[in-house]
Structure formats: C-alpha cells, structure tokens
C-alpha cells in the first residue's frame, strides 16, 4: 500500500498568482513551485498518496498519466529530500 504524503507543518508558504513559494525556516531555504507543483502541494493533505493526487491532477491538466506521474515523482523526491513533505508512516 502506498504511503500518504503530508506537509512539514513548519513550512511557511504563500500562493502568488498561481505559483507557490515555500520557506523551510529550519534551513532558511526558499523553494518555488510552478502551476503544476502548486496544485500538487495544495492536494497534499495527509490522507492522499501519490496515485490519489495524480488522479485528481489528471482532471486539471491536459497531460498523459505517465508524464504527470514521472514529473510528480521527481518533485515528490526533491520535496522529501528537502524536508518539505514526508511520507506518513
């Protein structure tokens, strides 16, 4: 079973004109998310896994499932590496 994704509660974020800016106050690093990344971020609620979020986003963006899944998987790994999100145990 796929693990749910959850946001690091310490992350400070702001949506600006369809894009998100995230700040990890523990590292002082900023991260910018484009429209697709912003949609992904907004759908992380602690109960959805990557497959659930991909399904929701396919209704929103005109892209193949394979392309979206690869892009989201890459983004998810970067966000996990930088302690922005985590896999819920």
LINZIQUI-V953304 format. One record per residue. RES is the residue in one small letter. PHI is phi in whole degrees, -180 to 180 (* if undefined). OMEGA is omega in whole degrees, -180 to 180 (none if undefined). D_FIRST is the distance of its C-alpha to the first C-alpha in whole Angstrom. Layout:
RES&PHI&OMEGA&D_FIRST  RES&PHI&OMEGA&D_FIRST
This chain:
x&*&-179&0  x&-72&-180&4  x&-80&177&6  x&-74&177&9  x&-101&175&13  x&-138&-179&16  x&-79&171&19  x&-69&-176&22  x&-65&-180&24  x&-82&-176&27  x&-70&176&27  x&-101&-178&30  x&-142&-179&29  x&-145&176&32  x&-93&-179&31  x&-126&179&35  x&50&175&35  x&83&176&32  x&-122&-179&31  x&-115&173&29  x&-117&-178&31  x&-116&176&29  x&-125&172&30  x&-96&-176&29  x&-66&180&32  x&-73&-179&31  x&-108&-177&32  x&77&-178&34  x&-92&175&32  x&-102&177&32  x&-135&177&29  x&-109&177&30  x&-119&176&28  x&-75&-176&29  x&-57&180&28  x&-67&178&25  x&-63&178&24  x&-64&178&25  x&-62&177&23  x&-59&-179&20  x&-56&-177&21  x&-67&-178&22  x&-90&178&19  x&-77&-175&17  x&-129&180&17  x&90&179&15  x&-118&-179&13  x&-94&174&12  x&-103&-177&9  x&-60&179&11  x&-64&179&11  x&-61&-178&12  x&-67&178&15  x&-60&180&16  x&-59&178&16  x&-62&-175&18  x&-74&177&20  x&-64&177&21  x&-75&-174&23  x&-96&-175&25  x&-121&-180&26  x&-89&-176&27  x&-151&179&25  x&-72&-180&23  x&-61&-178&20  x&-63&180&20  x&-65&-179&22  x&-64&-179&20  x&-61&179&17  x&-65&-180&19  x&-62&-179&21  x&-69&178&18  x&-63&178&16  x&-63&180&20  x&-63&-179&20  x&-58&-180&17  x&-62&179&18  x&-65&-179&22  x&-68&177&21  x&-68&179&19  x&-57&-176&21  x&-99&176&24  x&59&176&22  x&-86&175&22  x&-131&177&19  x&-146&173&16  x&-85&-178&12  x&-80&-178&12  x&-73&none&11
